[in-house]
Amino acid sequence: MRGGLRLEEIVARLGGELRGDGSVLVRQVGTLAGAGEGDISFLANPKYRQQLTNTRASAVILPPQAADDSALPRIIHANSYAYYARVAALLNPVPQRPAGAHPSAVLHSVVPASASIGENVVIGHSVVLGENVTLYPGVVLGDGVCVGQDSVLYPNVVIYRECVIGARAVIHAGAVVGADGFGFAKEGDRWLKIPQIGRVVIGDDVEIGANTSIDRGALADTVIGNGVKLDNQIQIAHNVEIGENAAMAGCVGIAGSTRIGARCTVGGAGMIVGHLTLADDVHVSAGTMVTKNLSRPGQYTSIYPLEAHEDWLQNAAQLKRLSRLADRVAVLEKLLEKKLEEMEQTN
């Protein structure tokens, strides 16, 4: 927002407790270390509290426990990070493309007058668009696709036939929704392709990162619940179901027919093998390989700690010996048990 907003205007829109001069004008957000005059910063992680002393920001957003740690004009809110996100959205509205279709677009379906259809967009037959949908240049919508109102599809997004995108979706450049799942049956020495006849059904308020791929179902649909957030370069295989408000970081891979509960998170490069079920509120650490069902909420990690290569080789060698060590312990346990029995008989 070029002119900026006064602190009191921000609080009037977003709530929170204002302390200090409410007439201070802020034009942009910034980090505590990098902010300057006209910026508003925030404290979300206690380890940065020391930076409050030297910040050059004009105002700050603080959690209640740090409310007295700065004399700057400030907004107090229980979730300072979420509040910062809302302020950033106020100060940096998404640029709007003009309504209407570019002459180079190829339209086989009627679209609402409120929709923005960019250069070289291709819209198939029987496509249904909601009001205020924005399609950036190069988007391709296959036959029978539905896209809900206020959704934004960035350049070169491809939505295959009959897939459904909910309202207010944001799909970033190069994402592919509804390509065939990896379904093949072995026939002798060859692979026989299995037709993928399901769809991808995506709920409302979903965001999908650049170059992420979501495969259509083999029989039933691949389903992405409301509020799910997917980072860049994620692979979601056929018939996966992801519950509401789950979030996944970049390069996650989910194999087919896996069911992931609501509010789950998966860190970067986490891998989940097929046909598993993860309960609600399961959190998988970055780089973790999930190979079994996770029936209880909580944090799960399978990363081996980073160490010098020479140390890793030594530890790996010890791990190889664990099986033999376990056999020896079992033998010793049996000998001890036998010895105890003999002692009891003697007594």
C-alpha positions in Angstrom: 0.0 0.0 0.0 1.8 3.1 -1.3 0.4 5.6 1.2 0.7 3.3 4.2 -1.6 2.9 7.2 -1.6 4.4 10.7 -1.2 2.0 13.6 -4.7 3.0 14.8 -6.1 2.1 11.4 -4.4 -1.3 11.5 -5.8 -2.0 14.9 -9.3 -0.9 13.8 -9.2 -3.5 11.0 -7.4 -6.4 12.7 -7.9 -5.9 16.4 -5.1 -6.2 19.0 -4.1 -3.8 21.7 -2.4 -0.5 20.7 0.2 1.0 23.0 1.9 4.3 22.1 1.3 6.8 19.3 -1.4 5.4 17.1 -0.8 8.1 14.4 2.5 6.5 13.4 2.4 5.7 9.7 3.8 2.4 8.5 4.3 1.6 4.8 6.0 -1.8 4.9 6.9 -4.8 7.1 10.4 -5.8 7.9 12.6 -7.9 10.3 13.8 -6.5 13.6 17.3 -6.3 12.2 16.5 -5.0 8.8 13.5 -2.6 9.3 13.9 1.1 8.9 11.8 4.2 9.3 8.2 3.6 8.1 8.5 -0.1 8.7 6.6 -2.3 11.2 8.4 -5.3 12.6 7.4 -8.2 14.8 8.7 -10.5 17.5 7.6 -14.1 17.2 10.6 -16.1 18.3 12.0 -15.3 21.8 15.6 -15.8 20.6 15.3 -12.5 18.6 14.2 -10.5 21.7 17.6 -8.8 22.0 17.1 -7.2 18.6 14.2 -5.2 20.0 16.8 -2.9 21.6 18.4 -1.8 18.4 15.7 -2.1 15.8 15.1 1.0 13.6 11.5 0.0 12.9 8.8 2.7 13.5 6.6 0.3 15.3 6.5 -3.4 16.4 4.1 -6.2 16.9 4.7 -8.1 20.2 3.2 -11.0 22.1 1.8 -10.2 25.5 4.8 -11.6 27.3 7.1 -9.1 25.5 4.7 -6.2 25.7 7.0 -4.1 27.9 10.3 -5.0 26.2 10.1 -2.0 23.8 9.1 1.6 24.2 8.3 1.9 20.5 4.7 2.3 19.4 3.4 -1.3 19.4 0.5 -3.6 18.8 0.1 -6.4 21.3 -1.4 -9.7 20.1 -1.4 -13.3 21.3 -0.2 -14.5 17.9 2.2 -11.9 16.8 3.4 -13.9 13.7 -0.2 -14.4 12.4 -0.8 -10.7 13.1 2.3 -9.8 11.1 1.0 -11.9 8.2 -2.3 -10.0 8.2 -0.5 -6.7 8.3 1.8 -7.7 5.4 -1.3 -8.6 3.4 -2.9 -5.2 4.1 0.3 -3.4 3.0 1.0 -5.6 0.0 -2.3 -6.4 -1.8 -2.0 -8.9 -4.7 -1.9 -7.0 -8.0 -5.2 -7.4 -9.9 -5.4 -8.3 -13.5 -8.1 -6.7 -15.6 -11.4 -8.6 -16.1 -12.0 -10.1 -19.5 -10.3 -12.5 -21.9 -7.2 -11.7 -23.9 -7.6 -12.1 -27.6 -5.1 -14.9 -27.8 -7.0 -17.1 -25.3 -8.8 -20.1 -26.7 -12.2 -20.5 -25.0 -14.5 -23.6 -25.6 -16.7 -22.6 -22.6 -18.5 -19.5 -21.5 -16.7 -17.7 -18.7 -18.0 -15.1 -16.3 -17.5 -11.4 -17.2 -15.7 -11.0 -13.9 -13.0 -13.6 -14.8 -9.5 -12.5 -16.0 -8.3 -14.8 -18.7 -4.6 -14.1 -19.7 -2.6 -14.6 -22.9 -2.7 -18.0 -24.5 -4.9 -19.6 -21.9 -6.8 -22.6 -23.2 -10.2 -23.5 -21.6 -11.8 -26.8 -22.7 -15.4 -27.8 -23.2 -17.9 -27.8 -20.3 -15.6 -25.9 -18.0 -17.2 -24.0 -15.1 -15.5 -20.9 -13.6 -16.7 -19.1 -10.6 -16.8 -15.3 -10.3 -13.5 -13.4 -10.2 -11.3 -16.3 -11.2 -7.9 -15.2 -12.5 -6.0 -17.3 -15.0 -2.5 -16.1 -15.8 -0.9 -16.6 -19.2 -0.5 -20.2 -20.4 -3.0 -21.8 -18.1 -4.7 -24.9 -19.5 -8.0 -26.2 -18.2 -9.2 -29.5 -19.6 -12.7 -30.5 -20.4 -15.2 -30.5 -17.5 -12.9 -28.7 -15.1 -14.5 -26.6 -12.3 -12.7 -23.7 -10.6 -14.3 -22.0 -7.7 -14.8 -18.2 -7.2 -11.8 -15.9 -6.5 -9.3 -18.6 -7.3 -5.9 -17.6 -8.9 -4.0 -19.8 -11.2 -0.5 -18.6 -12.1 1.3 -19.0 -15.4 1.4 -22.5 -17.1 -0.7 -24.3 -14.5 -2.4 -27.3 -16.1 -5.6 -28.8 -14.7 -6.5 -32.1 -16.4 -10.1 -33.1 -17.4 -12.9 -33.1 -14.8 -10.8 -32.1 -11.8 -12.4 -29.7 -9.3 -10.7 -26.7 -7.7 -12.5 -25.1 -4.8 -13.0 -21.4 -4.0 -10.1 -19.0 -3.2 -7.5 -21.5 -4.4 -4.0 -20.2 -5.2 -2.1 -22.5 -7.6 1.4 -21.3 -8.5 3.3 -21.5 -11.8 3.9 -24.9 -13.4 1.7 -26.9 -11.0 0.0 -29.9 -12.6 -3.3 -31.2 -11.2 -4.9 -34.4 -12.5 -2.1 -36.1 -14.5 -2.2 -39.9 -14.6 -1.1 -41.7 -11.4 1.7 -44.1 -11.7 -0.4 -47.2 -12.3 0.9 -50.2 -14.1 0.3 -54.0 -14.0 3.1 -56.4 -14.7 2.4 -58.7 -17.6 5.3 -61.0 -18.4 8.3 -58.8 -19.0 6.2 -55.7 -19.8 4.1 -53.1 -17.9 0.4 -52.7 -18.8 -0.9 -49.2 -18.1 -3.9 -49.0 -15.8 -6.4 -46.3 -16.9 -6.7 -43.6 -14.2 -10.4 -42.9 -14.2 -10.7 -40.9 -10.9 -10.3 -37.1 -10.5 -8.5 -34.7 -8.2 -10.9 -32.8 -5.9 -9.5 -29.8 -4.1 -11.3 -28.0 -1.4 -11.6 -24.3 -0.6 -8.7 -22.0 0.5 -6.0 -24.4 -0.7 -2.6 -23.1 -1.9 -0.4 -25.2 -4.1 3.3 -24.3 -4.8 5.2 -24.1 -8.0 5.8 -27.3 -10.0 3.8 -29.4 -7.5 2.1 -32.4 -9.1 -1.1 -34.0 -7.8 -2.1 -37.2 -9.6 -5.7 -38.2 -10.4 -7.2 -41.2 -8.8 -7.0 -44.7 -10.3 -10.6 -45.5 -9.3 -11.7 -43.2 -6.6 -10.7 -39.5 -6.4 -7.5 -37.9 -5.0 -8.8 -35.5 -2.4 -7.2 -32.4 -0.9 -9.2 -31.0 2.0 -10.1 -27.4 2.8 -7.3 -25.1 3.9 -4.4 -27.4 2.9 -1.1 -25.6 2.1 1.4 -27.3 -0.2 4.9 -26.0 -0.9 6.8 -26.2 -4.2 7.9 -29.4 -5.9 5.7 -31.8 -4.0 4.5 -35.1 -5.5 1.1 -36.4 -4.4 0.2 -39.8 -5.9 -3.1 -41.2 -7.0 -5.9 -41.8 -4.4 -4.2 -39.9 -1.7 -6.5 -38.1 0.8 -5.2 -35.1 2.8 -7.3 -33.7 5.6 -8.3 -30.1 6.3 -5.6 -27.6 7.2 -2.6 -29.9 6.7 0.6 -28.3 5.5 3.6 -29.7 3.7 7.0 -28.2 2.9 9.0 -28.5 -0.4 10.0 -31.8 -2.0 7.6 -34.0 0.1 6.6 -37.2 -1.6 3.4 -39.1 -0.8 2.8 -42.5 -2.4 -0.6 -43.8 -3.5 -3.6 -44.5 -1.4 -2.2 -42.8 1.7 -4.7 -41.1 4.0 -3.4 -38.1 6.0 -5.5 -36.6 8.8 -6.4 -33.0 9.5 -3.9 -30.5 10.7 -0.9 -32.8 9.9 2.4 -31.3 8.8 5.3 -32.8 6.9 8.7 -31.1 6.8 10.8 -30.7 3.7 11.7 -33.8 1.8 9.6 -36.0 4.1 8.5 -39.2 2.4 5.4 -41.3 3.1 5.1 -44.8 1.5 1.8 -45.9 0.1 -1.4 -47.3 1.7 -0.7 -45.8 5.1 -3.0 -43.9 7.4 -1.8 -40.9 9.5 -4.0 -39.7 12.3 -5.0 -36.1 12.8 -2.3 -33.8 14.2 0.6 -35.9 13.2 3.8 -33.9 12.5 6.6 -35.5 10.4 10.0 -34.0 10.7 12.0 -32.9 7.6 13.8 -35.7 5.8 11.8 -38.4 7.6 10.7 -41.6 5.9 7.3 -42.9 7.1 6.9 -46.6 6.5 4.1 -47.5 8.9 0.7 -46.2 10.1 0.8 -43.4 12.7 -2.3 -43.8 14.8 -1.5 -41.2 17.5 -0.9 -37.5 17.2 2.5 -36.1 17.8 5.9 -35.5 16.3 7.7 -38.3 14.4 11.4 -38.2 13.3 13.6 -40.8 11.6 16.6 -38.6 10.7 20.0 -39.8 11.7 22.0 -36.9 13.1 24.5 -35.2 10.9 28.2 -36.0 11.7 31.6 -36.2 10.2 31.9 -38.8 7.5 34.5 -40.8 9.4 32.3 -40.9 12.5 29.3 -42.0 10.4 31.3 -44.9 8.9 32.3 -46.1 12.3 28.7 -45.9 13.6 27.3 -47.6 10.5 29.8 -50.4 11.1 28.5 -50.8 14.7 24.9 -50.8 13.5 25.7 -53.8 11.2 26.9 -55.7 14.3 23.7 -55.1 16.3 21.9 -58.2 14.9 24.8 -60.4 16.0 24.9 -58.7 19.3 21.1 -59.2 19.8 21.6 -63.0 19.1 24.4 -63.2 21.6 22.3 -61.4 24.2 19.4 -63.8 23.6 21.7 -66.8 24.1 23.0 -65.3 27.4 19.5 -64.6 28.6 18.6 -68.3 28.0 21.7 -69.4 29.9 20.9 -67.1 32.8 17.3 -68.3 32.9 18.5 -71.9 33.0 21.1 -71.1 35.7 18.4 -69.4 37.8 16.1 -72.5 37.5 19.0 -74.8 38.6 19.6 -72.6 41.6 15.9 -72.6 42.6 15.9 -76.4 42.3 19.0 -76.7 44.5 17.4 -74.5 47.2 
